[in-house]
Amino acid sequence: MRLVRPSPNRRTASAFVAVLALLVMPSAADAHEKWFFDPSAFPLRFDVFFSEGPVWWTLGTLVVVALLAVLWNKRGHRDFIPDPDRLGATPQSTRVVYALLPLIIGVHVAVPLFFNGTHGILFSPNIQLHGPAAYLCGIGEIYVALAFLYGGLTRLAAILLAALWLAGIPLAGLQAMLDNAMFLGIAAFFFMVGRGPISIDRFMFPRLEPPEALARHAVTALRVGIGASFVVVAFTEKLANLPYALAFLRHYPLNFTAFFHVPIPDTIFMSGAGAVELLIGLCLLFGIFAREIIILAWLPINVTLTYFNDVELIGHLPIYGIMALLLIWIPGEANRDQWIAGLRLFRAVPEGLRR
């Protein structure tokens, strides 16, 4: 029988689709394996990291991030995706949107905190508490959720959220808390900015509002927090824990590359997934092409919902809120002035409301 070889164009197309699939990694890059597969039997394996492929994926990612940083500086810290003002946003409309962002993020964080607090979970589904720790931390999470939802005593709730993160170290371990570094960034954000103009704090407790000097750095704290989470998870779930990543893939057979007629071995698939997470995390951590990185990350974050359902949806809600902010955020001091102007809305209570 005469074998029919694929045409060069077809081979090129298949290779392109496979590379694109590796970048997207809808089943691995942004699905949190620890939420669905017990990692307790799989300690970190840095021996495997240095002896096999993950170390080269990591070094390659660092080179790519360094090149992106050079390009970012040459472009004067401008994204390729147009800023909102180039798409028609006015200074007035930008200020209104900035006024809404603390509310939007507050709601996105409140929902998973409500759920976790009522189910004995601390921050993420793999941190299941029991006994008094579950009750005390659950009450704390519910209080923080209420404060962020209504905007009442928000900065005190932010301190409590940071305290819960610290309490999680002896309760669940430092690694588990570093996986959830995003919540430390969220706590810093709300401590620095409060819940914004549309909140109980603005009308009832104006003396508790943070100074503008802090508010100017709130978005940076939020960006660093989510970036750190991506970086840590890239190592603890994949690059520095390849045996666990492969066990997860055996339990959830999500290596779909054979479908594109360019099958990728599981080891490369999961190492590549970790590299994508590391790339996303480092770029967010250092504020390099954040808008483009968010577009890259949004597709796999959404696609995982079709497989892991409501657990993934609830857990990713804070990420949605943070990414929505960063997607429209413009680097630079002039934009921070707009940010402060938006946060100042409704600062003076109308005369009619004082009566």
QUITAQUI-V112214 format. One line per field, one symbol per residue. ss: DSSP state (H for helix, E for strand, L for the rest). phi: phi as a letter, one per 30 degrees, with the letter a starting at -180 (. if undefined). psi: psi as a letter, one per 30 degrees, with the letter a starting at -180 (. if undefined). A space follows every 10 residues. Layout:
ss=???
phi=???
psi=???
This chain:
ss=LLLLLLLHHH HHHHHHHHHH HHHHLLLLLL LLHHHLLLLL LLLLLHHHHH HLLHHHHHHH HHHHHHHHHH HHHHLLLLLL LLLHHHHLLL HHHHHHHHHH HHHHHHHHHH HHHHHHHHLL ELLLLLLELL HHHHHHHHHH HHHHHHHHHH LLLHHHHHHH HHHHHHHHHH HHLHHHHHHL HHHHHHHHHH HHHLLLLLLH HHHHLHHHLL LHHHHLLHHH HHHHHHHHHH HHHHHHHHHL LHHHHHHHHH HLLLLLHHHH LLLLLHHHHH HHHHHHHHHH HHHHHHLLLH HHHHHHHHHH HHHLHHHHHH HHHHHHHHHH HHHHHHHHLL LLHHHHHHHH HHHLLLLLLL HHHHL
phi=.ddcdddedd dddddddddd ddddhdcbdb ddeddbbdcd dbdebddded cbdedddddd dddddddddd dddddihcdd dededdcjdc eddddddddd dedddedddd dddeddddbi ccibedcccb iedddddddd dddddddddc ichddddddd dddddddddd dbjdddddec eedddddded ddbicidcad edccbddddd ddededcddd dddddddddd dddeddcbdc bdeddddddd dbdcdcdddc ibdceedded dddddddddd ddddeciche dddddddddd ddddddcchd dddddceede dddddddcdc dkdddddded ddddeidcde edddd
psi=kkkjkkleee eeeeeeeeee eeeehffeeg kjefffkkgf gilkifeeef faeeeeeeee eeeeeeeeee eeefghhkle kkleffgfkl eeeeeeeeef eeeeeeeeee eeeeeeefgg kjelffijll beeeeeeeee eeeeeeeeef hkheeeeeee eeeeeeffef efleeeeeeh fefeeeeeef effagaeile eefehfffkl leeeffgeee eeeeeeeeee eeeeeffdeg heeeeeeeee ejigjgfffg gikkkeeeee eeeeeeeeee eeeeeghjhe eeeeeefeee eeefefegbf eeeeffeeee eeeeefefkj kleeeeeeee eeffkgejkk efff.
